[in-house]
Amino acid sequence: MIGRLNHVAIAVPDLKMASASYKNTLGAIVSSPRDEPEHGVRIVFVDLPNTKIELLEPFGDESPIQAFLDKNPSGGMHHVCFEVDDILSARDKLKKEGARIIGDGEPKLGAHGKPVLFLHPKNFSGTLVELEQA
């Protein structure tokens, strides 16, 4: 069902500093910051030959990333994102298998402009999983 790894998301307390580390220290190509207020994040993408890293900084007081950083002040891996061919079929199969979908179960538009769903970490060895329509 799952396809390629689309990205690994890392929550960071300081997006500018994290971006500089990836760009200057590791020599990566880093996008410009982009505000995603509907998701409560400010993001940059680090392009790699085989995937991306998504750096997430809280945007606004209700950001889910702030709650993560409250528990992990230095930041850390927030979620992994896998591509699926058909997000609705994937959702239905996962629900049938007992996986918990976070939210109301309906896909939302993600940072890449494609439908996404998040799966509860308790079903995936403590890892928050995002599915993105390919």
MIDOSE-1310 file (N, C-alpha, C; in nm, 2 decimals, decimal comma, always signed):
residues 134
migr	+0,08/-0,12/+0,00/+0,00/+0,00/+0,00/+0,09/+0,13/+0,00; +0,19/+0,14/+0,09/+0,26/+0,26/+0,09/+0,36/+0,26/-0,02; +0,39/+0,38/-0,07/+0,49/+0,40/-0,17/+0,62/+0,45/-0,11; +0,68/+0,54/-0,19/+0,81/+0,59/-0,15/+0,80/+0,68/-0,03
lnhv	+0,91/+0,70/+0,04/+0,92/+0,79/+0,15/+0,92/+0,93/+0,09; +0,82/+1,01/+0,13/+0,81/+1,15/+0,07/+0,90/+1,24/+0,15; +0,89/+1,24/+0,28/+0,98/+1,32/+0,37/+0,98/+1,27/+0,51; +1,08/+1,32/+0,58/+1,09/+1,31/+0,72/+1,08/+1,45/+0,78
aiav	+0,99/+1,47/+0,87/+0,96/+1,60/+0,93/+1,03/+1,61/+1,07; +1,10/+1,72/+1,08/+1,18/+1,75/+1,21/+1,13/+1,88/+1,27; +1,08/+1,87/+1,39/+1,03/+1,99/+1,46/+1,16/+2,06/+1,51; +1,16/+2,19/+1,50/+1,28/+2,27/+1,54/+1,23/+2,40/+1,61
pdlk	+1,31/+2,44/+1,72/+1,27/+2,56/+1,79/+1,31/+2,69/+1,72; +1,40/+2,68/+1,62/+1,45/+2,80/+1,55/+1,47/+2,76/+1,40; +1,38/+2,79/+1,32/+1,39/+2,75/+1,18/+1,50/+2,81/+1,11; +1,54/+2,94/+1,14/+1,65/+3,00/+1,07/+1,78/+2,93/+1,10
masa	+1,80/+2,89/+1,23/+1,92/+2,83/+1,27/+1,93/+2,69/+1,21; +1,82/+2,61/+1,21/+1,81/+2,48/+1,16/+1,84/+2,48/+1,01; +1,78/+2,57/+0,94/+1,80/+2,59/+0,79/+1,95/+2,61/+0,76; +2,01/+2,70/+0,84/+2,15/+2,73/+0,82/+2,24/+2,61/+0,84
sykn	+2,20/+2,53/+0,94/+2,28/+2,41/+0,97/+2,28/+2,31/+0,85; +2,16/+2,29/+0,79/+2,15/+2,20/+0,68/+2,22/+2,26/+0,55; +2,20/+2,39/+0,53/+2,26/+2,46/+0,42/+2,41/+2,47/+0,43; +2,45/+2,54/+0,54/+2,60/+2,57/+0,55/+2,68/+2,45/+0,59
tlga	+2,64/+2,38/+0,69/+2,72/+2,27/+0,74/+2,71/+2,14/+0,65; +2,59/+2,11/+0,61/+2,57/+1,99/+0,53/+2,57/+2,01/+0,38; +2,57/+2,14/+0,34/+2,57/+2,17/+0,19/+2,44/+2,13/+0,12; +2,33/+2,13/+0,19/+2,20/+2,09/+0,13/+2,13/+2,21/+0,06
ivss	+2,04/+2,18/-0,03/+1,96/+2,28/-0,09/+1,84/+2,30/+0,00; +1,82/+2,42/+0,05/+1,71/+2,45/+0,14/+1,62/+2,56/+0,08; +1,49/+2,53/+0,09/+1,39/+2,62/+0,03/+1,38/+2,75/+0,12; +1,31/+2,85/+0,07/+1,28/+2,96/+0,15/+1,17/+2,92/+0,25
prde	+1,16/+2,99/+0,37/+1,06/+2,96/+0,47/+0,92/+2,99/+0,41; +0,82/+2,91/+0,45/+0,68/+2,93/+0,41/+0,59/+2,91/+0,53; +0,50/+3,01/+0,55/+0,41/+3,00/+0,65/+0,29/+2,91/+0,61; +0,25/+2,82/+0,70/+0,13/+2,74/+0,67/+0,04/+2,76/+0,79
pehg	-0,03/+2,87/+0,80/-0,11/+2,90/+0,92/-0,22/+2,80/+0,95; -0,28/+2,74/+0,84/-0,38/+2,64/+0,87/-0,33/+2,52/+0,93; -0,20/+2,49/+0,93/-0,14/+2,38/+0,99/-0,06/+2,42/+1,12; -0,05/+2,55/+1,14/+0,02/+2,60/+1,26/+0,17/+2,58/+1,25
vriv	+0,22/+2,59/+1,13/+0,37/+2,57/+1,11/+0,43/+2,67/+1,01; +0,55/+2,69/+1,03/+0,64/+2,76/+0,93/+0,73/+2,65/+0,89; +0,75/+2,63/+0,76/+0,83/+2,52/+0,71/+0,94/+2,56/+0,61; +1,04/+2,48/+0,60/+1,13/+2,48/+0,49/+1,15/+2,33/+0,44
fvdl	+1,19/+2,32/+0,32/+1,22/+2,18/+0,27/+1,36/+2,17/+0,24; +1,42/+2,07/+0,28/+1,56/+2,03/+0,25/+1,56/+1,93/+0,14; +1,60/+1,96/+0,02/+1,60/+1,86/-0,09/+1,72/+1,77/-0,09; +1,69/+1,64/-0,10/+1,79/+1,54/-0,10/+1,77/+1,46/-0,23
pntk	+1,87/+1,39/-0,28/+1,85/+1,31/-0,40/+1,73/+1,21/-0,40; +1,70/+1,15/-0,29/+1,60/+1,05/-0,28/+1,47/+1,08/-0,20; +1,47/+1,20/-0,14/+1,36/+1,24/-0,05/+1,37/+1,38/-0,01; +1,30/+1,42/+0,09/+1,31/+1,56/+0,15/+1,31/+1,55/+0,30
iell	+1,36/+1,65/+0,36/+1,34/+1,67/+0,50/+1,26/+1,80/+0,51; +1,16/+1,79/+0,60/+1,07/+1,91/+0,62/+1,10/+1,96/+0,76; +1,15/+2,08/+0,77/+1,18/+2,14/+0,90/+1,06/+2,22/+0,94; +1,01/+2,20/+1,06/+0,88/+2,26/+1,11/+0,91/+2,35/+1,23
epfg	+0,86/+2,47/+1,23/+0,87/+2,56/+1,34/+0,73/+2,60/+1,38; +0,69/+2,61/+1,50/+0,56/+2,65/+1,54/+0,52/+2,79/+1,48; +0,39/+2,80/+1,44/+0,34/+2,92/+1,38/+0,21/+2,95/+1,45; +0,21/+3,04/+1,55/+0,09/+3,07/+1,62/+0,08/+2,99/+1,75
desp	-0,01/+3,04/+1,84/-0,02/+2,98/+1,97/-0,08/+2,84/+1,98; -0,16/+2,80/+1,88/-0,22/+2,67/+1,88/-0,15/+2,57/+1,80; -0,02/+2,59/+1,76/+0,05/+2,50/+1,68/+0,07/+2,37/+1,75; +0,04/+2,26/+1,68/+0,07/+2,13/+1,74/+0,22/+2,10/+1,75
iqaf	+0,30/+2,17/+1,68/+0,45/+2,16/+1,69/+0,50/+2,22/+1,82; +0,43/+2,32/+1,87/+0,47/+2,38/+2,00/+0,45/+2,28/+2,11; +0,35/+2,20/+2,11/+0,33/+2,10/+2,21/+0,44/+1,99/+2,20; +0,48/+1,96/+2,08/+0,59/+1,87/+2,06/+0,72/+1,93/+2,12
ldkn	+0,75/+2,05/+2,09/+0,87/+2,12/+2,14/+0,87/+2,14/+2,29; +0,75/+2,15/+2,35/+0,74/+2,17/+2,49/+0,79/+2,04/+2,56; +0,77/+1,92/+2,50/+0,82/+1,80/+2,55/+0,96/+1,77/+2,50; +1,00/+1,83/+2,39/+1,14/+1,80/+2,33/+1,20/+1,94/+2,29
psgg	+1,25/+2,02/+2,39/+1,29/+2,16/+2,37/+1,39/+2,17/+2,26; +1,48/+2,07/+2,23/+1,58/+2,08/+2,13/+1,53/+2,05/+1,99; +1,40/+2,00/+1,99/+1,35/+1,95/+1,86/+1,37/+1,80/+1,84; +1,33/+1,76/+1,73/+1,35/+1,61/+1,69/+1,25/+1,57/+1,59
mhhv	+1,26/+1,44/+1,55/+1,18/+1,39/+1,44/+1,03/+1,39/+1,49; +0,95/+1,45/+1,41/+0,81/+1,47/+1,43/+0,73/+1,36/+1,37; +0,75/+1,34/+1,24/+0,68/+1,23/+1,16/+0,75/+1,19/+1,04; +0,70/+1,08/+0,98/+0,75/+1,04/+0,85/+0,63/+1,04/+0,76
cfev	+0,65/+1,07/+0,63/+0,54/+1,08/+0,53/+0,57/+0,98/+0,42; +0,47/+0,89/+0,40/+0,48/+0,80/+0,29/+0,37/+0,84/+0,18; +0,40/+0,81/+0,06/+0,31/+0,83/-0,05/+0,22/+0,71/-0,07; +0,09/+0,74/-0,10/+0,00/+0,63/-0,14/-0,07/+0,67/-0,27
ddil	-0,11/+0,57/-0,35/-0,17/+0,60/-0,47/-0,32/+0,66/-0,46; -0,39/+0,60/-0,36/-0,53/+0,64/-0,34/-0,55/+0,65/-0,19; -0,55/+0,78/-0,14/-0,56/+0,80/+0,00/-0,69/+0,75/+0,07; -0,80/+0,76/+0,00/-0,92/+0,71/+0,05/-0,92/+0,56/+0,07
sard	-0,87/+0,49/-0,03/-0,86/+0,34/-0,02/-0,77/+0,31/+0,09; -0,65/+0,38/+0,10/-0,56/+0,35/+0,21/-0,62/+0,37/+0,34; -0,70/+0,48/+0,36/-0,77/+0,51/+0,48/-0,86/+0,40/+0,52; -0,94/+0,36/+0,42/-1,04/+0,26/+0,45/-0,98/+0,12/+0,49
klkk	-0,87/+0,09/+0,42/-0,80/-0,04/+0,46/-0,74/-0,03/+0,60; -0,68/+0,09/+0,63/-0,62/+0,10/+0,76/-0,72/+0,10/+0,87; -0,83/+0,16/+0,85/-0,94/+0,16/+0,95/-0,99/+0,02/+0,97; -1,00/-0,06/+0,86/-1,05/-0,20/+0,87/-0,95/-0,28/+0,95
egar	-0,82/-0,25/+0,94/-0,71/-0,32/+1,01/-0,70/-0,27/+1,15; -0,77/-0,17/+1,19/-0,77/-0,12/+1,33/-0,68/+0,00/+1,36; -0,62/+0,06/+1,25/-0,53/+0,17/+1,27/-0,62/+0,30/+1,30; -0,57/+0,38/+1,38/-0,64/+0,51/+1,42/-0,60/+0,62/+1,33
iigd	-0,70/+0,69/+1,27/-0,67/+0,81/+1,19/-0,69/+0,93/+1,28; -0,60/+1,02/+1,28/-0,61/+1,14/+1,36/-0,70/+1,24/+1,30; -0,78/+1,30/+1,38/-0,88/+1,40/+1,33/-1,01/+1,33/+1,29; -1,08/+1,39/+1,20/-1,21/+1,34/+1,16/-1,21/+1,23/+1,05
gepk	-1,09/+1,19/+1,01/-1,07/+1,08/+0,91/-1,08/+1,13/+0,77; -1,11/+1,25/+0,75/-1,11/+1,31/+0,61/-0,98/+1,37/+0,58; -0,93/+1,34/+0,46/-0,80/+1,40/+0,41/-0,81/+1,56/+0,41; -0,70/+1,62/+0,45/-0,68/+1,76/+0,44/-0,57/+1,79/+0,34
lgah	-0,57/+1,91/+0,29/-0,46/+1,95/+0,20/-0,33/+1,98/+0,29; -0,22/+1,91/+0,25/-0,10/+1,92/+0,32/-0,01/+2,04/+0,26; +0,11/+2,05/+0,31/+0,20/+2,15/+0,27/+0,24/+2,15/+0,13; +0,23/+2,03/+0,06/+0,26/+2,01/-0,08/+0,14/+2,03/-0,17
gkpv	+0,03/+2,07/-0,10/-0,10/+2,09/-0,18/-0,17/+1,96/-0,22; -0,13/+1,85/-0,16/-0,20/+1,72/-0,19/-0,27/+1,67/-0,06; -0,37/+1,59/-0,08/-0,44/+1,54/+0,04/-0,35/+1,45/+0,13; -0,37/+1,47/+0,26/-0,29/+1,40/+0,36/-0,38/+1,35/+0,47
lflh	-0,33/+1,25/+0,54/-0,39/+1,19/+0,66/-0,28/+1,16/+0,76; -0,31/+1,17/+0,89/-0,21/+1,13/+0,99/-0,26/+1,01/+1,06; -0,17/+0,92/+1,09/-0,20/+0,79/+1,16/-0,14/+0,80/+1,30; -0,22/+0,75/+1,40/-0,18/+0,76/+1,54/-0,05/+0,69/+1,57
pknf	+0,04/+0,75/+1,64/+0,17/+0,68/+1,67/+0,16/+0,55/+1,75; +0,06/+0,53/+1,82/+0,04/+0,41/+1,90/+0,03/+0,29/+1,81; -0,02/+0,31/+1,69/-0,03/+0,20/+1,59/+0,10/+0,17/+1,51; +0,20/+0,26/+1,53/+0,32/+0,24/+1,44/+0,45/+0,26/+1,52
sgtl	+0,46/+0,19/+1,63/+0,58/+0,18/+1,71/+0,62/+0,32/+1,76; +0,52/+0,40/+1,80/+0,55/+0,54/+1,85/+0,58/+0,64/+1,75; +0,56/+0,61/+1,62/+0,60/+0,71/+1,52/+0,47/+0,76/+1,45; +0,46/+0,90/+1,45/+0,35/+0,96/+1,38/+0,37/+0,94/+1,23
vele	+0,27/+0,89/+1,16/+0,29/+0,86/+1,02/+0,19/+0,95/+0,94; +0,24/+1,02/+0,84/+0,16/+1,09/+0,75/+0,15/+1,02/+0,62; +0,03/+1,01/+0,56/+0,01/+0,95/+0,43/-0,02/+1,07/+0,33; +0,04/+1,07/+0,22/+0,01/+1,18/+0,12/-0,02/+1,11/-0,01
qa	-0,13/+1,16/-0,07/-0,17/+1,12/-0,21/-0,06/+1,15/-0,31; -0,01/+1,05/-0,38/+0,09/+1,07/-0,48/+0,04/+1,14/-0,60
